[in-house]
Amino acid sequence: MKVVGVIAEYNPFHKGHLYHLNKIKKSFKPDAIIVILSGNFVQRGEPAIFDKWARAEMALHGGADLVIELPVCFSTATAEIFAESAVKLLSDTQVVNTLSFGLEEIHYNELLFLGKLLAKEPEHLKTTINECLSKGMSFPAAREKAIIKFILENHKEMNIQLISAMLKKPNFILAVEYVKAINKLGVDLSILPILRKGQDYHNKNLTGEYASASGIRQSFLYTRELNDDIIKYLPLSTQEIIKRRLNNYNVPVFLQDYELILLYMLRRMSSQELRSFFDIEEGLENRIKKAVKNSGSLKQLIAQIKTKRYPETRIQRILIHILLNIPKEMLNSRTSPYVRVLGFSQVGSIILKKIKKKISLPIITRASDYKKLNSYAKSFFEKDLLSSDIYNLAYSNPALRIGSSDFLKKVVYLNPSK
């Protein structure tokens, strides 16, 4: 059986994502596609603009067969932890044998080389990275410089200019993390890179046949409506799901919607409390405390905190962990202690039955099932529950802000007869 895994945020699911899934089906002809989906908060340190249930439904209509949630403590972590935990979760299903992802350019040999190199992380490479970090460089810049130095000294046959250019491309960087995780974990997964269509990841211009998710989100930020500029970049199924959400006052959600909550929390917390969160070190807690006293908005706050070492997205991830009260210890395992199902198709229901027969890991299809988990697994699931309840506070309609919302939701089932 050929089962392809995809790790995604689908924030939101657009025509570029549809192209990717269709290309997998056309070129690889898998028996099923399983998606590991970030929940209500994503890796850039932001809320997803639509909740996980809406995006799971988008994925199923787009061609996914089974959608599994990545626990929020991992979906909002660094690229390394995000990738490793998602790859581990795919592997833990014991049915996935191929991982597919989109790339700006496909350079297979360079991708495999870098993934293996970073999985081994030779001492010389690690030393150079730390030296660069001590000079105030951001981690991506420090790692790129260390990699280039290592290649010049040990692998002159490699195309240095090409590798340097690719290490500046977001999707390639994430792909390297996937290959690194596969090597580090020693899991039996082949890779299936697909050439992306349309705008670059960071390009926010709504032009051409395909737009980036960043561009679509920016347009939503300005209007909070499904306008004509956005519609042409979304599959019809995504449009219909969004229209239903908007008609029910489930407006798109953004980080700014938690502005007052975050400013309150940061002003209330002590420096010692701040140090309990991942990535708050080297006196950053003092910088945060100083900045929050002089900031009336999140934009001002982030501008006063960020440095070359701590760029905006890194600060945003820290803010999300504070918002959700995720202690740094929760990120250590990089392993989901359960399989949380968000949705499935008819084919997905068959795959799910196969998974249940193969694995001992708890499979959660109803939120109430979490009460059967051990205390360790419960602590992770309760963060997922909390993340949904905090996510809902961004809605203007009081009726949508109620707690325990995940207990009211049913797994999304894509009925082929409808």
PLY file of the C-alpha trace (Angstrom):
ply
format ascii 1.0
element vertex 418
property float x
property float y
property float z
element edge 417
property int vertex1
property int vertex2
end_header
0.00 0.00 0.00
1.28 3.45 -0.96
0.31 6.12 1.54
1.68 9.64 1.20
2.03 12.00 4.14
1.82 15.79 3.86
2.66 18.22 6.66
0.65 21.42 6.32
-1.02 24.45 7.81
-3.39 25.23 4.92
-3.74 28.77 6.18
-5.95 28.86 4.16
-6.15 26.00 1.63
-5.64 27.60 -1.79
-5.19 26.52 -5.40
-1.46 25.98 -4.91
-2.23 23.39 -2.22
-4.82 21.79 -4.49
-2.21 21.59 -7.25
0.20 19.84 -4.85
-2.33 17.17 -3.83
-3.47 16.64 -7.42
0.14 16.31 -8.56
0.78 13.65 -5.90
-2.22 11.68 -7.13
-1.32 12.03 -10.79
2.39 11.27 -10.55
2.50 8.82 -7.64
-0.98 7.27 -7.63
-1.11 6.67 -3.88
-3.78 4.64 -2.13
-4.30 7.50 0.33
-3.00 10.87 1.48
-2.65 11.64 5.19
-2.23 15.26 6.28
-0.64 16.32 9.55
-2.32 19.67 10.13
-1.40 22.45 12.53
-4.29 23.28 14.83
-5.58 26.74 15.67
-2.11 28.28 16.06
0.69 27.94 13.54
4.46 27.91 13.20
4.91 31.60 12.38
3.60 32.39 15.86
0.12 33.39 14.77
-3.43 32.09 14.99
-4.63 30.37 11.82
-7.08 32.69 10.09
-9.75 29.94 10.17
-10.05 27.26 12.81
-8.68 23.73 12.49
-12.10 22.22 11.71
-12.65 24.52 8.74
-9.15 23.87 7.42
-9.48 20.10 7.90
-12.66 20.22 5.81
-10.83 22.26 3.16
-8.08 19.63 3.06
-10.55 16.75 2.65
-12.36 18.51 -0.20
-8.94 19.15 -1.76
-8.02 15.47 -1.85
-6.73 14.50 1.59
-8.14 11.26 3.03
-7.22 11.57 6.70
-6.40 14.74 8.66
-4.51 14.45 11.97
-3.81 17.38 14.28
-0.26 18.24 15.30
-0.31 19.17 19.02
-0.17 22.92 19.52
3.06 22.87 21.53
4.81 21.53 18.40
2.84 23.40 15.71
3.99 26.71 17.27
7.63 25.70 17.78
10.79 26.23 15.72
11.02 24.77 12.22
13.21 21.97 13.59
10.76 20.91 16.31
7.74 21.42 14.04
9.24 19.22 11.33
10.60 16.50 13.62
7.38 16.11 15.62
5.26 16.01 12.44
7.55 13.46 10.74
7.47 11.35 13.92
3.66 11.47 13.99
3.46 10.37 10.35
5.85 7.53 11.07
3.90 6.52 14.18
0.81 5.78 12.07
2.82 2.87 10.60
1.04 3.21 7.25
2.80 6.22 5.69
5.80 5.37 3.51
6.34 8.62 1.57
6.53 12.27 2.60
5.64 14.90 -0.01
6.24 18.64 0.13
6.40 21.62 -2.22
9.65 23.30 -3.25
10.54 26.51 -5.08
13.17 24.53 -7.02
13.96 20.83 -6.86
17.60 20.04 -6.18
17.37 16.50 -4.88
21.06 15.79 -4.21
21.61 19.05 -2.32
18.46 18.45 -0.26
19.55 14.95 0.76
23.11 16.11 1.48
21.99 18.95 3.76
19.42 16.81 5.57
22.02 14.15 6.35
24.66 16.71 7.31
22.40 18.50 9.78
21.14 15.22 11.24
24.74 14.26 12.06
25.70 17.85 12.96
29.51 17.42 13.09
31.19 19.14 16.03
33.01 21.57 13.73
29.69 22.66 12.19
28.08 23.08 15.61
31.03 25.15 16.86
30.81 27.53 13.89
27.05 27.98 14.37
27.57 28.87 18.04
30.36 31.31 17.16
28.07 33.08 14.69
25.22 33.17 17.20
27.51 34.71 19.80
28.09 37.56 17.36
24.36 38.31 17.28
23.48 36.59 14.01
20.04 35.02 13.57
19.98 31.23 13.65
19.18 30.80 9.90
22.05 33.15 8.96
24.44 31.49 11.42
23.60 28.03 10.15
23.96 29.05 6.51
27.38 30.55 7.16
28.48 27.45 9.07
27.25 25.12 6.34
29.06 27.05 3.60
32.28 27.03 5.64
31.95 23.29 6.27
31.35 22.55 2.57
34.32 24.67 1.49
36.56 22.72 3.85
35.16 19.23 3.31
32.98 18.99 0.16
34.34 21.31 -2.50
32.54 19.26 -5.16
29.19 20.68 -3.98
27.63 23.71 -5.68
28.12 26.32 -2.95
26.33 29.15 -4.78
23.27 26.97 -5.32
23.17 25.76 -1.70
23.58 29.31 -0.38
20.69 30.49 -2.57
18.42 27.59 -1.59
19.05 28.11 2.13
17.32 31.47 1.77
14.10 29.91 0.43
11.51 29.11 3.15
10.10 25.92 1.63
13.55 24.50 0.93
14.62 25.26 4.52
11.59 23.39 5.84
12.23 20.50 3.42
15.78 20.24 4.79
14.27 19.96 8.27
12.01 17.13 7.07
14.93 15.20 5.57
17.00 15.93 8.67
14.20 14.52 10.86
13.90 11.39 8.70
17.63 10.76 9.10
17.77 11.63 12.78
14.79 9.45 13.69
15.84 6.64 11.36
12.29 6.27 10.01
11.49 4.51 6.76
10.12 7.36 4.67
10.98 8.22 1.08
10.49 11.80 -0.12
8.40 13.14 -2.99
9.22 16.81 -3.67
6.75 18.65 -5.90
7.62 21.86 -7.75
5.48 24.68 -6.36
3.35 26.86 -8.60
2.90 30.59 -8.29
4.27 33.23 -5.96
7.12 32.76 -3.49
6.20 32.06 0.13
6.76 35.68 1.26
5.33 37.34 -1.85
2.11 39.09 -0.85
1.09 40.29 -4.31
-2.19 38.81 -5.53
-1.18 38.32 -9.15
-0.96 35.44 -11.60
-2.75 32.09 -11.43
-1.53 31.15 -7.96
-1.09 33.40 -4.92
0.80 32.68 -1.73
-1.03 32.01 1.54
0.75 35.10 2.92
-0.81 37.28 0.23
-4.26 35.82 0.80
-3.98 36.34 4.57
-2.89 39.94 4.10
-5.94 40.65 1.97
-8.18 39.07 4.62
-6.48 41.21 7.28
-7.47 44.41 5.51
-11.07 43.46 4.73
-12.03 40.46 6.93
-14.20 39.51 3.94
-14.07 37.08 1.03
-13.51 39.71 -1.64
-13.02 39.35 -5.40
-9.24 39.71 -5.05
-9.11 36.54 -2.92
-11.78 34.33 -4.49
-9.93 33.53 -7.70
-7.05 31.96 -5.76
-9.22 29.59 -3.75
-10.87 26.30 -4.81
-14.67 26.44 -4.88
-14.87 24.12 -1.87
-12.66 26.46 0.18
-14.79 29.43 -0.87
-17.96 27.68 0.30
-16.44 26.70 3.66
-15.26 30.28 4.25
-18.65 31.70 3.26
-20.35 29.45 5.82
-17.89 30.62 8.48
-18.40 34.28 7.65
-22.19 33.90 7.65
-21.88 32.50 11.17
-19.70 35.47 12.25
-16.56 33.29 12.32
-14.43 36.11 10.93
-10.74 35.54 10.08
-8.53 35.64 13.18
-5.18 37.43 13.48
-2.51 37.93 16.14
-3.66 41.52 16.69
-6.95 40.15 18.02
-5.09 39.04 21.16
-3.30 42.35 21.61
-4.90 43.42 24.90
-4.74 39.92 26.38
-1.02 39.65 25.62
-0.18 43.13 26.86
-2.05 42.37 30.09
-0.30 39.02 30.55
3.17 40.43 29.92
2.64 43.35 32.30
1.35 41.02 34.99
4.05 38.34 34.70
7.40 38.53 36.45
10.75 38.07 34.72
11.11 34.74 36.49
7.75 33.55 35.12
8.78 34.56 31.60
11.93 32.43 31.83
9.75 29.29 32.03
8.90 29.62 28.32
10.87 28.22 25.40
13.47 30.52 23.80
13.37 33.13 26.59
17.01 33.25 27.64
20.07 35.53 27.63
18.13 38.24 29.47
15.32 38.39 26.87
12.79 38.37 29.73
14.13 41.76 30.89
13.92 43.14 27.37
10.29 41.99 27.16
9.40 43.55 30.53
10.97 46.86 29.52
9.27 46.86 26.11
5.78 46.08 27.41
5.89 49.12 29.72
6.49 51.36 26.73
4.15 49.70 24.21
0.49 50.31 23.53
0.23 47.77 20.72
1.69 44.43 19.67
3.37 46.10 16.73
5.22 48.47 19.06
6.03 45.65 21.47
7.57 43.37 18.84
9.49 46.26 17.28
11.10 47.05 20.65
11.96 43.42 21.45
13.24 42.09 18.13
16.92 41.94 17.20
18.95 40.11 14.55
19.13 37.16 16.95
15.43 37.37 17.78
13.53 38.23 14.58
9.79 38.93 14.47
8.57 35.37 13.91
10.69 34.09 16.80
9.19 36.74 19.09
5.69 35.85 17.88
6.22 32.17 18.72
7.28 33.18 22.21
4.14 35.33 22.56
1.91 32.43 21.49
3.54 30.11 24.04
2.90 32.73 26.72
-0.70 33.18 25.54
-1.31 29.41 25.72
0.87 28.88 28.81
3.04 26.23 27.13
6.06 25.53 29.38
9.35 24.84 27.61
9.52 21.30 29.03
6.60 20.27 26.81
8.74 20.69 23.71
11.45 18.27 24.82
9.88 15.01 23.60
9.00 16.20 20.07
6.53 13.30 20.06
2.75 13.40 20.10
1.45 10.96 22.73
-1.75 10.37 20.74
-3.25 10.59 17.26
-5.95 13.29 17.18
-8.22 12.84 14.17
-9.84 15.97 12.75
-11.44 14.47 9.67
-11.49 11.68 7.10
-12.98 10.61 3.80
-14.40 7.18 2.95
-10.90 6.03 2.03
-9.61 7.68 5.19
-11.98 5.62 7.34
-10.42 2.44 5.90
-6.90 3.77 6.54
-7.89 4.72 10.09
-9.03 1.15 10.77
-5.65 -0.13 9.53
-3.85 2.31 11.81
-5.91 1.19 14.82
-4.86 -2.41 14.20
-1.17 -1.52 13.87
-0.40 0.91 16.68
-0.77 1.11 20.44
-0.78 4.91 20.47
-4.22 6.23 21.57
-6.41 7.43 18.70
-8.74 10.29 19.60
-11.81 10.87 17.44
-13.91 12.58 20.13
-12.55 15.14 22.57
-14.17 13.31 25.49
-11.96 10.29 24.72
-8.99 12.19 26.11
-10.11 11.37 29.65
-8.85 7.83 29.04
-5.30 9.08 28.39
-2.53 8.84 30.95
-1.58 12.02 32.82
1.35 12.79 30.50
-0.76 12.57 27.33
-3.60 14.48 29.00
-1.31 17.44 29.63
-0.69 17.76 25.87
-4.32 17.29 24.93
-5.45 19.85 27.48
-3.19 22.40 25.77
-4.96 21.62 22.50
-8.32 22.12 24.23
-7.14 25.37 25.77
-5.80 26.61 22.44
-9.27 26.22 20.91
-10.93 28.09 23.75
-8.42 30.94 23.61
-8.66 31.03 19.81
-12.42 31.58 20.12
-11.92 34.71 22.23
-11.00 36.57 19.02
-14.58 36.34 17.74
-16.80 39.41 18.04
-19.93 37.30 18.61
-20.11 36.40 22.35
-21.93 33.16 21.51
-18.81 31.90 19.71
-16.50 32.59 22.65
-17.75 29.83 24.92
-15.28 27.40 26.48
-14.93 23.63 25.97
-15.63 24.19 22.26
-13.78 21.07 21.10
-16.25 18.91 23.03
-19.02 20.30 20.83
-17.28 19.43 17.57
-17.58 16.24 15.55
-14.86 14.79 13.36
-15.31 16.07 9.80
-16.51 13.27 7.53
-16.49 13.82 3.79
-19.45 11.84 2.56
-18.94 10.97 -1.14
-22.70 10.53 -1.65
-23.35 14.21 -0.88
0 1
1 2
2 3
3 4
4 5
5 6
6 7
7 8
8 9
9 10
10 11
11 12
12 13
13 14
14 15
15 16
16 17
17 18
18 19
19 20
20 21
21 22
22 23
23 24
24 25
25 26
26 27
27 28
28 29
29 30
30 31
31 32
32 33
33 34
34 35
35 36
36 37
37 38
38 39
39 40
40 41
41 42
42 43
43 44
44 45
45 46
46 47
47 48
48 49
49 50
50 51
51 52
52 53
53 54
54 55
55 56
56 57
57 58
58 59
59 60
60 61
61 62
62 63
63 64
64 65
65 66
66 67
67 68
68 69
69 70
70 71
71 72
72 73
73 74
74 75
75 76
76 77
77 78
78 79
79 80
80 81
81 82
82 83
83 84
84 85
85 86
86 87
87 88
88 89
89 90
90 91
91 92
92 93
93 94
94 95
95 96
96 97
97 98
98 99
99 100
100 101
101 102
102 103
103 104
104 105
105 106
106 107
107 108
108 109
109 110
110 111
111 112
112 113
113 114
114 115
115 116
116 117
117 118
118 119
119 120
120 121
121 122
122 123
123 124
124 125
125 126
126 127
127 128
128 129
129 130
130 131
131 132
132 133
133 134
134 135
135 136
136 137
137 138
138 139
139 140
140 141
141 142
142 143
143 144
144 145
145 146
146 147
147 148
148 149
149 150
150 151
151 152
152 153
153 154
154 155
155 156
156 157
157 158
158 159
159 160
160 161
161 162
162 163
163 164
164 165
165 166
166 167
167 168
168 169
169 170
170 171
171 172
172 173
173 174
174 175
175 176
176 177
177 178
178 179
179 180
180 181
181 182
182 183
183 184
184 185
185 186
186 187
187 188
188 189
189 190
190 191
191 192
192 193
193 194
194 195
195 196
196 197
197 198
198 199
199 200
200 201
201 202
202 203
203 204
204 205
205 206
206 207
207 208
208 209
209 210
210 211
211 212
212 213
213 214
214 215
215 216
216 217
217 218
218 219
219 220
220 221
221 222
222 223
223 224
224 225
225 226
226 227
227 228
228 229
229 230
230 231
231 232
232 233
233 234
234 235
235 236
236 237
237 238
238 239
239 240
240 241
241 242
242 243
243 244
244 245
245 246
246 247
247 248
248 249
249 250
250 251
251 252
252 253
253 254
254 255
255 256
256 257
257 258
258 259
259 260
260 261
261 262
262 263
263 264
264 265
265 266
266 267
267 268
268 269
269 270
270 271
271 272
272 273
273 274
274 275
275 276
276 277
277 278
278 279
279 280
280 281
281 282
282 283
283 284
284 285
285 286
286 287
287 288
288 289
289 290
290 291
291 292
292 293
293 294
294 295
295 296
296 297
297 298
298 299
299 300
300 301
301 302
302 303
303 304
304 305
305 306
306 307
307 308
308 309
309 310
310 311
311 312
312 313
313 314
314 315
315 316
316 317
317 318
318 319
319 320
320 321
321 322
322 323
323 324
324 325
325 326
326 327
327 328
328 329
329 330
330 331
331 332
332 333
333 334
334 335
335 336
336 337
337 338
338 339
339 340
340 341
341 342
342 343
343 344
344 345
345 346
346 347
347 348
348 349
349 350
350 351
351 352
352 353
353 354
354 355
355 356
356 357
357 358
358 359
359 360
360 361
361 362
362 363
363 364
364 365
365 366
366 367
367 368
368 369
369 370
370 371
371 372
372 373
373 374
374 375
375 376
376 377
377 378
378 379
379 380
380 381
381 382
382 383
383 384
384 385
385 386
386 387
387 388
388 389
389 390
390 391
391 392
392 393
393 394
394 395
395 396
396 397
397 398
398 399
399 400
400 401
401 402
402 403
403 404
404 405
405 406
406 407
407 408
408 409
409 410
410 411
411 412
412 413
413 414
414 415
415 416
416 417
